[in-house]
Amino acid sequence: NFKMRGMYLVSLLLSITGLLLIDYRFRLAMFNRTKNTIKILAVGLFVFVVWDAAGIFSNIFFIGNNNFLLGLEIGQFPLEEI
């Protein structure tokens, strides 16, 4: 059984880093209108956390057998989900 613990988190962090570099280079959002961008991201994060919580507590979403997650949870959320 080949396990790659944390690979999903590493992939997410690499993707976010790439997006930030593109944003920095072209001054698209975060490096152009920082306060507005943070507000919009906070609203999006809130909406998706509520969406995930509703799915988890209604037994629609669950953590299956996955070798790519760290296995750490905040409440019933995988660390990578937040």
CORPENOR-V53541 format. One record per backbone hydrogen bond with DSSP energy under -0.5 kcal/mol. CO is the residue of the C=O (numbers start at 0). NH is the residue of the N-H. Records with the same first field share a line. If there is no record, write none. Layout:
CO=NH ; NH
This chain:
0=2
3=6
5=9
6=10
7=11
8=12
9=13
10=14
11=15
12=16
13=17
14=18
15=19
16=20
17=21
18=22
19=23
20=24
21=25
22=26 ; 27
28=31 ; 32
32=36
33=37
34=38
35=39
36=40
37=41
38=42
39=43
40=44
41=45
42=46
43=47
44=48
45=49
46=50
47=51
48=52
49=53
50=54
51=55
52=56
53=57
54=59 ; 60
55=58
61=63
63=65
66=3
67=7 ; 8
71=78
72=74
73=75 ; 76
76=73
77=80 ; 81
78=81
